[in-house]
Amino acid sequence: MELLRSNLSRVRIPEPTNRIYKQECCITFDTPKSEGGLFVDMNTFLAFGKDCVEWNFQKTGNPVYLHIKQTKKAVPEDRPSKKPTLLAIGMEGGFDNNEPEYEETYSIVILPIYATFPFPSVELPEKVRLAADAILLAEGAERKEQVASWTADKKKISEYALTLQQIDNGVVVPPSGWKCAKCDKTENLWLNLTDGMILCGRKNWDGSGGNNHAIEHFNETGYPLAVKLGTITADLEGADVFSYPEDESVLDPLLPQHLAYFGIDFSSLQKTEMTTAERELDQNTNFDWNRIQESGEQVEPLFGPGYTGLINLGNRYYTNQSLKTTFDSAPADPTVDLNMQLTKLAYGLLSGKYSVPKEKQEGIPPRMFKAVIAASHPEFSTMRQQDALEFFLHFIDQVERTSGGKPEMDPSRSFKFGIEERLECPSGKVAYNRRHDYILSLNVPVHKATNKEEIEDFERMKAEKKAEGTEVFAGEILRPRVRLMDCLDSFSAPEEVHDFYSTALKAKTTAIKIAGLTSFPDYMVFHMRKFVMEEGWVPKKLDVYIDVPDIIDISNMRSKGHQPGEELLPEAATESEAEPNKVLADEDIVCQLVSMGFNYLHCQKAAINTSNAGVEEAMNWLLSHMDDPDIDAPISQEVQSDEVLVDPSKVDTLVSFGFEEEIARKALKASGGDIEKATDWIFSSNASGPSDMDATSSTTAGVDDTLPDGGGRYRLTGLVSHIGTSTQCGHYVAHIYKDGRWLIYNDEKVGLSKNPPKDMGYLYFFERLD
């Protein structure tokens, strides 16, 4: 006890603002359930496993630790199952997933001799007792940072519910027999709570659902709330109420009164339709979901080094010596150091320590890594699921920044390559634009499907069944099949660039653009652009298979650079000589926005300030500038698109992806400041339009010769597949080619893949063969 008293100066009582780690080691994935338990430093409140606590003592000199150990309780065979009250798994009130129960014990330990004192105990010094109690009572930092898995955000009360004005138009809604007022749809019907109109819901990406009449009605009238018929029962909390201006499912505390206004007695109604959330959950059983996850297959679980899964946190390398070296060089708080958390993640995945045969595979939860990687990105710090492509690019950017500008220390270089675009105007003169990138984003040319005739037969059969009132079964669905090589050819194919300002002709004209690669990286990542915007700015997922061979040769995609005999376009003229940079509003864009109910002048400004990039971009700008003090001011004849302000940090982010600063700025202007949409804009033909090609460059400088390069033959080594209607929902599954066999990584489950869905990838990873 005297030893403990002599070290009281190294004990602190935590304050409410202190972050306290007590559920997971800061530098490994050990927990209180691990064999050695968990040691909480009673000075810094950082937690360490048995193998790492001595490293912390050597580094900090802090000797006093609260030891937390959890031991599995024996479970009676006749333990009754609890009735679920929440649509969730493994959470309080959710479905019982038969998780074992643990008994938790505590003690005070003094290093380096591991002197141990039981806790609680009245014999301990009061300061130690107060500190230990505060640590145990506090909510752990890990818990605060943890995101919910497979549960949606709680609904909020709509700001329109309490002040909703209902129109007395004599409408009485019958208890059944509903039909859309504008078409023949009898399912997915929504009752507008302002005027009682019954209209069909949105059309889904696969053509199912409604005909968008409910949302069109909102766009015409502005009536904000609708409830889905068929979800109204005596339990009104289960009713699906949607707020169009808030664009989410909401709670309406006055729903009984709002329904009674149209003669609806909710107490007698039965549920006949799925809510929006239930429909999203229902996708778990569809064909694509089962195939990508290889459901129904007897997947052999794998254990050992390199076969460790990651526990799903809801959004989705090394020996002990390298782990210790990284910890020694880490800052005082290793939980906020990306290099430390990457090393921890690599150790967890590759050491095999957390992949040992048990009743079920447990995986590791990369909470601290997620907290660090998300700290510099506002979207990844939320509970919403994010696009795997955007996360990959953000991850690469953070790794590159961590390397401190030392190429030899930067592993992200293995993915980096150069792209060159050659533009030829009718004068016969050419210009070259070059940039760096980490992924090759490919359009999917559905018109080149190899099974066109079969698709045409399927569409005829589908139409016949629809006319007969029957549906196509999942097993009958036929999807277009497009070869990966056709996608690659589409990237390299000549493309017309309209409104290209030629410095030779001193006029706008149509140029021909051809793209190629200036280097072949160690690892090439292909992004399949399966999400497109259809008319009316509605996102649509291309329901298509990509035929991907195991070995590809893209040597023909290498660009040739400036060739002898080619005459370069002259440098851009001075500002006084150049064509005035006036931007006139595209009337098609303006008319579409006006039809949605917006002011004509506002719509003109939106089109001008987004360089006429499209309706969606103009809409984004309009919604974010409605309250501008000069929104009603007349349009100046000297308006130039460069006057639009963009966030410098977002420009830096796009520049870090390898884009030129000028293109990054124009992409952000055109996309209303959205980084993801700006990236899409750059990859689309818009990026080659007048907004970034007017100022042509005749530079002949090559791409950075320090980039990795080699031959064009690659082997497929991995793919990430996505199930869901958009990148912000659904589920991602990875398949990796390792040790001569395909493996499936589905959250914490790792197993031998019998049928990898190579034709259903969203991201493909190839390794250069030479």
Disulfide bonds with the S-S distance in Angstrom:
none
